[in-house]
Amino acid sequence: MANRLPPPPREFSWARVLRTLSFWALVIVGCIALVQFAAGRREATADLNYTQFSEQLDQGNVKSLEIVGRQEIRGDFQRPVTIQGKSAPHFTVMLPFETDPTWVNGVRTKGVEITGKEPKPGLGVIILNLWPVILIGGLMIFMLRQMQQGGNRAFAFGKSRAKLLTGDTPKITFADVAGCDEAKQELEEIIEFLKDPLKFQRLGGRLPKGALLIGPPGTGKTLLAKAVAGEAARPFFSMSGSDFVEMFVGVGASRVRDLFEQGKAHAPCIIFIDEIDAVGRHRGAGLGGGHDEREQTLNQLLVEMDGFESNDGVILLAATNRPDILDPALLRPGRFDRRIVVDMPDVKGREQILRVHTRKIPLAPDVELDRIARATPGLAGAELSNVVNEAALLAARRNKMAVDMSDFEDAKDKVMLGIERKSMVLTPEERKLTAYHEAGHALVTVTVPGLDPLHKVTIVPRGRALGITFSLPEEDRHNYTREYILGRLATAYGGRVAEELVFGVEKVTTGAAQDIQQATEMARRMVTQFGMSDAVGPIAIGDREQEIFLGREVVQRREISERTAELVDAEVKRILGAAYERAREIITARRDVLDRLAQALLERETLDHGEVDLVVAGKPLPPQAPTPAASPASAADAGARGKPQSARGPVLGNPPPEPAGA
């Protein structure tokens, strides 16, 4: 193959480094010991005590002395002396006192030649003195070896950390991606351009330099990039935006250069940078955006994408869920020629995603994927994959041979509403108050026209939601009418109104705090963003105060006047007051229905839309069929009211999504 890669370098290991350093240290120490042994090797030497030395000195058998230090003496005999059966021409003596001039003069009078010598350091002292030199030399050898090997090894800071996907990598194709047909079409055209560029260049077209995938988290941007790698049959470099930024200034720019040099060497190829907002953030944005290393890396990226030198045959593919913070120079045509939006899937796309994720899962005959798709509005592809996985785990836990519809329903509730918290114990009074609170929400939901149909109401706590009234739209909504939003506001106050009418104003609790907060947010958006207020008019009003970075200081600027702010507050209060009165009128007029709903919730804890319709119509409920997943109606399974703060979709109390074009 023309693009054959060299064998991958071995992974960095401190154990291997220590073994290498230890080996070289032993080699050096051994050499020193050998040199010292060769230099100090002498003929046989006798070790004498002072008495034996004095006897030889008195006999005149000492030829010369060498004083080493203050107490050690080395010398030569006139005639070799036999000690312990060995003849020795030399001797060593350790004096019991330090040498002084008087003793030296006494020895010299006997005709002995006397010299002095500095003591030689021992092997331990030599090793201790040479250890820093050995350590520094070993580190230099190690660094040179690492720099020669290159790659993403230690000390190779400027090398790119991009991974080149080869033929043995498990492939993901466009058949594994669903719910984003337009994005797939755009990327398929880029792949076709790489495979047959002459088809497009014959009419003067040129290869796009970059494509930016934009979309919320979990919609499949990275999965699309993997599919491009599997379909392109061209070199594909993958890297994260955070891999460029280091603590050393200039390292990121060096990695960008190295990345594009590798791309040029393998052209035509595709370079994928995931989460490019980590390095492509707006320059000069002030707080959090003035990092020198990040800005230098971004500057180098801009130059490599569309600078003085061309990068023919290199396509940059990037993904982000925060396009609003990217630098304008990065987004212009010539760098990112295409912006591919990967948005939340619609009902058709959700069904396709479910079919992709259920390919390898045995399904029971009663499973209807289209029904599950309609019941999961607002869920991204990653969340739908989680629903399928949770359903398979539930079926395995229940010892089933296939995943049936009840498993999918329970998994959907678990993902969208949270897991049931059966360990929470409440008093009978708290359970009763919870039942009336959720019954108030449900009653207003089924009474106000134009709202989404009620799907389920429960007083069993799930996740952070301790009681839920859950609605599902009949079809995906892209725009929201004023009638719909006002109905949602009235529904949000249904729980608080029910508490006041049944238990009195003095017995209301904090359970409606989340309802009130979300209703206030919806009303303010009606006035300031949606132009749905007659008093304020169809204008957009920004925040009252916002911090702005100007030059080198942070200042606050007011977007509206005091009079307009007072008008907005008064209009929000009027809208919320009207919604509260509307909920009070509905619940007061249908107090008997409220009591029946609350009693049914106390008995069964969970009611679906069909059971709610029967209760509202005054008809008896059918007997409850026992199921393995059903929770017993006991105080241990009851929950206090509350709303999930992180729920997705039209859960009661959530503000409606921003209309298209707003």
Salt bridges, closest charged atoms under 4 A:
ASP58 OD1 - LYS110 NZ 2.84
GLU72 OE2 - ARG74 NE 3.38
ASP76 OD1 - HIS90 ND1 2.53
GLU98 OE1 - ARG70 NH1 3.97
ASP176 OD1 - ARG359 NH1 3.01
GLU186 OE1 - ARG338 NH1 3.15
GLU189 OE2 - ARG338 NH2 3.05
GLU192 OE2 - LYS199 NZ 2.58
GLU246 OE2 - ARG161 NH2 3.14
GLU246 OE2 - ARG255 NH1 2.99
ASP306 OD1 - LYS209 NZ 3.01
ASP306 OD2 - ARG332 NH2 2.86
GLU309 OE1 - LYS264 NZ 3.76
ASP327 OD2 - ARG283 NH2 3.06
ASP337 OD1 - ARG206 NH2 3.69
GLU351 OE2 - ARG355 NH2 2.83
ASP370 OD2 - ARG374 NH1 3.77
GLU383 OE2 - ARG648 NE 3.15
GLU390 OE1 - LYS414 NZ 3.11
ASP404 OD2 - LYS400 NZ 2.81
ASP407 OD1 - ARG398 NH1 2.72
ASP407 OD1 - LYS400 NZ 3.06
GLU409 OE2 - ARG371 NH2 3.78
GLU409 OE1 - LYS412 NZ 3.54
ASP410 OD2 - ARG398 NH2 2.82
ASP413 OD1 - LYS412 NZ 3.28
ASP413 OD2 - LYS456 NZ 2.29
GLU420 OE1 - LYS422 NZ 3.73
GLU420 OE2 - ARG462 NH2 3.01
GLU438 OE2 - LYS643 NZ 3.50
ASP452 OD1 - ARG477 NE 2.87
ASP476 OD1 - ARG350 NH2 3.09
GLU499 OE2 - HIS437 ND1 2.62
GLU499 OE2 - ARG641 NE 2.72
GLU500 OE1 - ARG584 NH2 2.77
ASP515 OD2 - HIS437 NE2 3.41
ASP515 OD2 - HIS441 NE2 3.18
ASP515 OD1 - LYS643 NZ 3.69
ASP534 OD1 - ARG482 NH1 3.85
GLU545 OE2 - ARG558 NH1 2.85
GLU559 OE2 - ARG557 NH2 3.21
GLU562 OE2 - ARG558 NH2 2.91
ASP569 OD1 - ARG524 NH2 3.10
ASP569 OD1 - ARG544 NH2 2.16
GLU571 OE2 - ARG574 NH2 2.66
ASP592 OD2 - ARG596 NH1 3.69
ASP595 OD1 - ARG591 NE 3.23
GLU605 OE2 - ARG431 NH2 3.64
GLU611 OE2 - ARG604 NH1 3.40
